[in-house]
Amino acid sequence: MALISRRAISAGVATAIAASALAALPARADDNRPVPTITTNGEGNVDVAPDIAILGLGVVREADTARAALDANNEAMAEVIKAMKESGVEGRDLQTSGFSIQPRYEYHRPKEGEIQRPPRIVGYTVSNNLTVRVREMSKIGEVLDKSVSLGVNSGGNIQFGNDNPKDAIDEARRKAMEDAMRRATTLTGAAGVKLGRIQNISESFNRPSPMPMVAGRMMADAAMEKAVPVEGGENTYTVNVTVTWELDQ
C-alpha cells in the first residue's frame, strides 16, 4: 500500500506541473479561430539633389551606299567621343547603346494600267547611339553644346540620378515604416485595441524617371547659347511598405 501511495503522489505532482506549464502559455479562446489582424500602408519620400546626369546622344548619317554612310557616321561619332573625353568624361562613362544600318527604299506608285514594281534601295542610313554619364553637373550644358556642334542629330533623353542613393533610399524606408506605424496606432487607438507582433512586411520602391528632351529643341537651344541651360532639380526617392500586425485584444 505504501508503494502505491508513493506512485499516486508522484502522478499527482506531475499532473500539477503540467497544468502549471499550460497555464503559463498565452490563452486563446479558440485555437481554430483566425487571429485578428490589421494591415496598413506607409509611404516615405526623400528629395536629393542629383550628382550625375545620363545623356542619350545619337549620330545618324545617310548616303547612297552603306560604306559611305558608315564612314560618315564613324567620323562624326569619333569626334563626339573625343570631345567628351576632352570635357572630362572618363572612358568608363561612355558606352555605345545602339548601332544599326538600314536601307532606304523608294516605293513605286503605279499609274493607271501599270504593274506594281517592288521597292528599290536608294540609300542607307547608319545610326550610332552613345550613352554618356556626366559626373560634373556644371558641365552638362557644355557637353550637350559640343556634341551637337560635332554632329549629334538624334537622341532625346537626359536622366538626372545619384551615383549612390542607398542612404536616401534607407531614409525613405524609415519614413515609410513610421508612416505605417502611425496609421496603425491611430486606428487601433480609436478601436480600443493594441498592436501585437508583426506578421508581415512588404516593400515597393520607385526610382526617379528619365526626363525626355526633344532632339530638335536641344539643337535649337545649342545654336542660341554657348552652353545649353540645364537645371537638375531634385530626385524624389519613394518607398511604400505594407505591414500586417496581430491585434492584442
Secondary structure, DSSP 8 states (H G I E B T S, - for coil): -HHHHHHHHHHHHHHHHHHHHHHHS---S-TTS---EEEEEEEEEEEE---EEEEEEEEEEEESSHHHHHHHHHHHHHHHHHHHHHTT--GGGEEEEEEEEEEEEE-----TT------EEEEEEEEEEEEEEE--GGGHHHHHHHHHHTT--EEEEEEEE-S--HHHHHHHHHHHHHHHHHHHHHHHHHHT-EEEEEEEEEEEEE----EE--HHHHHHHHHHSSS-------EEEEEEEEEEEEEE-
